Amino acid sequence: KKVVDIGVFTGASSLAAALALPEEGTVLACDVSEEFTNRAKKYWQEAGVSEKINLVLAPATETLQKCLDNGEAATFDFAFIDADKGNYDNYYELMLKLLRPQG
């Protein structure tokens, strides 16, 4: 019911996740580019899933750490990472804390 998409770009992965989730499901979409995510927002709106997607324009490491700080450890079901390759280890380590067991 809770998905993290790190590296939104034009929104295909966030869109796919939102379409697959139940009505109460949510996608935390992390990106730093307003230019590309504006295109994603249009696609989400057209597909009728924009209310399921929470786009955060900030470095994903900061967003993920805020989730941990807000007590969201072990609450996410799935993560999709396709962002800056230099931070993959950081994303992986943070997501290990955020994903639920068997997630």
Stockholm file with secondary structure:
# STOCKHOLM 1.0

chainA/1-103         KKVVDIGVFTGASSLAAALALPEEGTVLACDVSEEFTNRAKKYWQEAGVSEKINLVLAPATETLQKCLDNGEAATFDFAFIDADKGNYDNYYELMLKLLRPQG
#=GR chainA/1-103 SS CEEEEECCTTSHHHHHHHHHSCTTCEEEEEESCHHHHHHHHHHHHHHTCGGGEEEEESCHHHHHHHHHHTTCTTCBSEEEECSCGGGHHHHHHHHHHHBCTTC
#=GC SS_cons         CEEEEECCTTSHHHHHHHHHSCTTCEEEEEESCHHHHHHHHHHHHHHTCGGGEEEEESCHHHHHHHHHHTTCTTCBSEEEECSCGGGHHHHHHHHHHHBCTTC
//
